[in-house]
Amino acid sequence: MYDLLKGLRVVEGSAFVAGPTCGLHLAQMGAEVIRFDNIGGGPDFRRWPLAENGASLYWEGLNKAKKSVALDLTRPEGREIAQALATAPGDRAGLFVTNFPVDGFLSYETLSRRRRDLICVRVMGWANGAQGMDYTINAALGLPLMTGPADDPRPVNHVLAAWDLLTGAYCAFSLTAALIARERDGEGREIRAPLSDIAGATMANLGMTAETALAGRQRPRMGNDVFGAFGRDFATKDGKTLMVLAITPRQWSKALEVLGLAAEVAALEAELGVSFAVDEGLRFTHRARLYPLFERAFAGRTAAELAAALEAGGVTWGAYQPLEAALEDRRLYKDNPLFQPVRHPSGLTYPAAGAMGTIPQAQRGPVAAAPRLGQHTDEVLAEVLGLSVSEIARLHDQGVVAGAD
């Protein structure tokens, strides 16, 4: 953790990926993030992957460094507390992250009546308020029809919830931007962040929507070929698979040198009247002629031989490996100071990630575990809302709030 946002209080009422990711980023940069959930847990409290004891590793991962309040949100008293938390006073407070519907008890109109300068970042599915999630938005964008083997017409969903993660990061950015604006003009704001807009805008920013609009059709699927450049997986003599990417002229020349293909590629250039070193697009256009040369070069050496040569030659490459091997990779997990062993609410101890990125001028603090559900209910009700011990006890007795089990 870092302390860049120390003194900031953010209230989070959200589930799934995007909203909790926003809160996670803010918490790991030092903000106090208070998350409220239904008593017994919300829709993602037991989401897979699960530990053997049934605890959600997903929930433990996305809610590190946060505080937890458990409320009965089906009752007016519980909803009143949620509203009070989101709008509680403080110069560096009044910051609310949610994926609750635009209308209802957590609408901006309702909350802003309690605090005029409230900043609310609201994750949505579709911009019109219709329900949508990462995989359904992705399906509508056409990406599953661009992904997968060229000879298989079936759609292929990607494993990573990319739009959720991008939306979560965008929400953290937009909340801090709105806070800076509030410090300038004193005004509150609601920022609506639909997954559909984040995804559609990203596709446009990458030129993919313009490409399709001008061509009249989306690009075809092409397996593991990197679009517009030279990059693909190649099999080695001993049956391993390596990925090679050559985008810049230097990357291209180094790959040819290491693989001993310079002369053959020069002959192909002369035949075609092109220079692959000058234009990466030409390497993509003529990849059907280039791939057999690379396939033969890879098939003649073992993965270990190629790895040593590619590394020494400064080629951009990577070995395909399962996640269990990645856990032993020093570049990723093993001995990486980003990860620290943490004892989690499940009772299990395993490495967890702290704030992403490194700030050389600041000391990285210890990784804080996710809370137990309701762990901070009494503390937050007393310190943020100013409730007395007897008032908090009454809420417990009535089943409006709950502490940790």
Secondary structure, 3 states (H helix, E strand, C coil): CCCCCCCCEEEEECCCCHHHHHHHHHHHCCCEEEEEEECCCCCCCCCCCECCCCCEHHHHHHCCCCEEEEECCCCHHHHHHHHHHHCCCCCCCCEEEECCCCCCCCCHHHHHCCCCCCEEEEEECCCCCCCCCHHHHHHHHCHHHCCCCCCCCCCCCCCCCHHHHHHHHHHHHHHHHHHHHHHHHCCCEEEEEEHHHHHHHHHHHCCHHHHHHHHCCCCCCCCCCCCCCEEEEEECCCCCEEEEEECCHHHHHHHHHHHCCHHHHHHHHHHHCCCCCCCHHHHHHCHHHHHHHHHHHHHCCCHHHHHHHHHHCCCCEEECCCHHHHCCCCCCCCCCCCEEEEECCCCCEEEEECCCCCCCCCCCCCCCCCCCCCCCHHHHHHHCCCCCHHHHHHHHHCCCEECCC
